[in-house]
């Protein structure tokens, strides 16, 4: 499965006030593994940037004056994310801004029309109800190093979110097995000598609390994706 972890920085918080995207950062996951492919652009917003927003990301209109506009890179972005599952923290914010940018290009394309979306903020609230679930809090909870995050930055935050997402859903990674590995294990079982009747019995090790919690997290993801039709729970 192809996933793209995405983050944006903007000139302000209100898309209704014509605020613009000024940075886009994406990293690619394939079968839950980072591929090394990324998409990163700074953008000229052609408008002023709110002082509060500047304090968050450190970007000014002067710094962005020679960067391309969204119209210059829109097609390239669409090509990178199309048909992937987007992983976004507080997805409605980023999607609203990206859809507004796409609308300015005059077409009918929307993010939701070309991609599936997984909101890690919603997932975190389901997994950790009543707790802080911003990106810094999740980094602390899952022991992700974000000490280099002096300012918010779209590509940096996308990379951090990718680590957080994989940690949050860690049990699922072990379920993704390649055909080559399966074949190798099958050969090993066929070539292993048969045990005699008096051979020692295999010890049964029960799952620990952390493993059970990770398994429950995976089931919650499957419930969300299947509309509550997870086969494991029925069994």
C-alpha positions as CSV (number, residue, x, y, z in Angstrom):
1,X,0.0,0.0,0.0
2,X,1.3,3.5,-0.9
3,X,0.9,6.2,1.7
4,X,2.1,9.8,1.7
5,X,2.6,11.7,5.0
6,X,1.8,15.3,4.3
7,X,2.1,18.6,6.2
8,X,1.7,22.3,5.2
9,X,2.5,25.7,6.6
10,X,0.3,28.7,5.8
11,X,0.1,32.5,6.1
12,X,-2.6,32.2,8.7
13,X,-5.3,30.0,10.2
14,X,-8.4,31.0,8.3
15,X,-8.8,29.7,4.8
16,X,-11.9,31.8,4.5
17,X,-9.8,35.0,4.8
18,X,-7.8,34.0,1.7
19,X,-4.8,32.8,3.6
20,X,-2.4,30.7,1.5
21,X,-0.1,27.7,1.6
22,X,3.5,28.7,1.9
23,X,5.2,25.3,2.4
24,X,4.3,21.7,1.5
25,X,6.2,18.7,2.7
26,X,5.5,15.0,1.9
27,X,7.3,11.7,2.5
28,X,6.4,8.4,0.9
29,X,5.7,5.1,2.6
30,X,5.4,1.9,0.7
31,X,4.1,-1.1,2.6
32,X,4.7,0.9,5.8
33,X,8.4,1.6,5.0
34,X,9.9,4.9,4.1
35,X,11.1,4.8,0.5
36,X,13.3,7.9,0.6
37,X,11.1,9.8,-1.9
38,X,9.8,13.1,-0.8
39,X,8.1,16.3,-2.1
40,X,9.0,19.7,-0.6
41,X,8.3,23.2,-1.9
42,X,8.3,26.7,-0.4
43,X,5.7,28.9,-2.0
44,X,5.3,32.6,-2.7
45,X,1.9,33.4,-1.2
46,X,1.6,36.8,-2.9
47,X,0.2,38.3,0.3
48,X,1.3,39.2,3.9
49,X,1.9,36.5,6.6
50,X,0.2,36.9,10.0
51,X,2.7,37.6,12.8
52,X,1.4,34.7,14.8
53,X,2.0,32.3,11.9
54,X,5.6,33.7,11.5
55,X,6.3,32.9,15.1
56,X,5.3,29.3,14.5
57,X,7.2,28.5,11.2
58,X,9.7,31.4,10.9
59,X,8.8,32.2,7.3
60,X,8.4,35.7,6.1
61,X,7.1,37.2,2.9
62,X,10.6,38.5,2.1
63,X,12.1,35.0,2.4
64,X,9.5,33.6,0.0
65,X,9.5,36.4,-2.6
66,X,11.6,34.4,-5.1
67,X,9.8,31.0,-4.5
68,X,7.3,29.6,-7.0
69,X,3.6,30.0,-6.6
70,X,1.2,27.1,-6.0
71,X,0.1,27.4,-9.7
72,X,3.7,26.6,-10.7
73,X,3.9,23.4,-8.7
74,X,0.3,22.2,-8.4
75,X,0.5,19.6,-11.1
76,X,3.7,18.2,-9.6
77,X,2.1,17.9,-6.2
78,X,-1.0,16.2,-7.6
79,X,1.2,13.7,-9.5
80,X,3.1,12.8,-6.2
81,X,0.0,12.3,-4.0
82,X,-2.6,10.9,-6.5
83,X,-4.2,7.6,-5.5
84,X,-2.1,7.4,-2.2
85,X,-3.5,7.3,1.3
86,X,-2.6,10.7,2.8
87,X,-1.6,10.6,6.5
88,X,-2.2,14.1,8.0
89,X,-2.3,15.4,11.6
90,X,-5.5,17.5,11.9
91,X,-6.4,16.7,8.3
92,X,-9.3,19.1,7.8
93,X,-7.0,22.1,8.2
94,X,-4.4,21.0,5.5
95,X,-7.1,19.7,3.1
96,X,-9.1,22.9,3.3
97,X,-6.1,25.0,2.3
98,X,-5.0,22.6,-0.4
99,X,-8.5,22.4,-1.9
100,X,-8.6,26.2,-1.9
101,X,-5.3,26.3,-3.8
102,X,-6.5,23.8,-6.3
103,X,-9.8,25.7,-6.8
104,X,-7.7,28.8,-7.7
105,X,-6.3,26.9,-10.6
106,X,-9.8,26.7,-12.1
107,X,-10.2,22.9,-12.1
108,X,-12.6,20.6,-10.3
109,X,-9.9,18.5,-8.5
110,X,-10.0,18.1,-4.7
111,X,-7.7,16.2,-2.4
112,X,-10.6,14.0,-1.2
113,X,-11.4,13.2,-4.8
114,X,-7.9,11.8,-5.6
115,X,-6.8,10.4,-2.3
116,X,-7.9,8.6,0.8
117,X,-7.1,10.4,4.0
118,X,-6.2,9.1,7.5
119,X,-6.3,11.8,10.2
120,X,-3.7,10.9,12.9
121,X,-5.2,13.4,15.3
122,X,-8.5,11.5,15.3
123,X,-6.6,8.2,15.6
124,X,-4.6,9.5,18.5
125,X,-7.8,10.7,20.3
126,X,-9.3,7.3,19.9
127,X,-6.1,5.6,21.3
128,X,-5.4,8.2,24.0
129,X,-8.7,9.8,25.1
130,X,-8.5,12.8,27.4
131,X,-4.7,13.3,26.7
132,X,-2.8,15.9,24.7
133,X,-2.4,14.6,21.2
134,X,-0.5,17.3,19.3
135,X,2.6,16.2,17.5
136,X,5.0,17.2,20.3
137,X,2.9,15.2,22.9
138,X,2.9,12.2,20.6
139,X,6.6,12.4,20.1
140,X,7.1,12.3,23.8
141,X,4.6,9.5,24.2
142,X,6.3,7.3,21.6
143,X,9.9,8.4,22.3
144,X,10.4,10.1,18.9
145,X,13.3,12.6,19.0
146,X,12.0,16.0,17.9
147,X,14.7,18.1,19.7
148,X,15.8,19.6,16.3
149,X,12.3,21.1,15.8
150,X,12.9,24.7,16.7
151,X,10.3,25.9,14.3
152,X,7.4,24.1,12.6
153,X,8.4,23.0,9.1
154,X,6.3,21.1,6.6
155,X,8.9,18.5,5.5
156,X,10.4,18.1,9.0
157,X,6.9,17.7,10.5
158,X,6.0,15.2,7.8
159,X,9.1,13.1,8.6
160,X,8.3,13.3,12.4
161,X,4.7,12.4,11.8
162,X,5.7,9.4,9.7
163,X,7.7,8.1,12.6
164,X,4.8,8.8,15.0
165,X,2.3,7.1,12.8
166,X,4.5,4.0,12.4
167,X,5.0,3.9,16.2
168,X,1.3,4.3,16.9
169,X,0.4,1.5,14.5
170,X,3.5,-0.6,15.2
171,X,1.9,-4.0,15.5
172,X,0.7,-3.8,11.9
173,X,4.3,-3.6,10.4
174,X,5.0,-7.2,11.6
175,X,2.0,-8.4,9.6
176,X,3.3,-7.2,6.3
177,X,5.3,-10.2,5.0
178,X,6.9,-10.5,1.5
179,X,6.3,-13.5,-0.7
180,X,10.1,-14.3,-0.6
181,X,10.1,-14.5,3.2
182,X,7.0,-16.7,3.2
183,X,8.7,-19.0,0.7
184,X,11.8,-19.2,2.7
185,X,9.9,-20.1,5.9
186,X,8.0,-22.8,4.0
187,X,11.2,-24.3,2.8
188,X,12.6,-24.2,6.3
189,X,9.6,-26.0,7.7
190,X,9.7,-28.7,5.0
191,X,13.5,-29.3,5.5
192,X,13.4,-29.4,9.3
193,X,13.7,-32.9,10.8
194,X,10.6,-34.4,12.3
195,X,10.4,-34.4,16.1
196,X,10.3,-37.7,17.8
197,X,7.4,-38.6,20.1
198,X,9.6,-38.0,23.1
199,X,10.8,-34.6,22.0
200,X,10.3,-31.6,24.2
201,X,7.0,-29.7,23.8
202,X,7.1,-26.2,22.4
203,X,6.7,-23.6,25.2
204,X,3.7,-21.2,24.8
205,X,4.6,-17.6,25.5
206,X,1.5,-15.4,26.1
207,X,1.5,-11.8,24.7
208,X,2.5,-9.1,27.1
209,X,0.5,-6.0,27.9
210,X,2.4,-3.9,25.4
211,X,1.8,-6.5,22.6
212,X,-1.9,-6.7,23.4
213,X,-2.2,-2.9,23.3
214,X,-0.4,-2.8,20.0
215,X,-2.7,-5.5,18.7
216,X,-5.8,-3.6,19.8
217,X,-4.5,-0.5,18.0
218,X,-4.3,-2.4,14.8
219,X,-7.8,-3.7,15.3
220,X,-9.0,-0.2,15.8
221,X,-7.5,0.8,12.5
222,X,-9.1,-2.1,10.7
223,X,-12.4,-1.3,12.3
224,X,-12.1,2.3,11.0
225,X,-11.2,1.1,7.5
226,X,-13.8,-1.6,7.3
227,X,-16.7,0.2,8.9
228,X,-16.7,-2.1,12.0
229,X,-16.5,-5.4,10.0
230,X,-13.1,-6.6,11.3
231,X,-13.1,-10.4,10.8
232,X,-10.8,-10.9,13.8
233,X,-13.3,-9.5,16.2
234,X,-16.0,-11.7,14.8
235,X,-13.8,-14.8,15.4
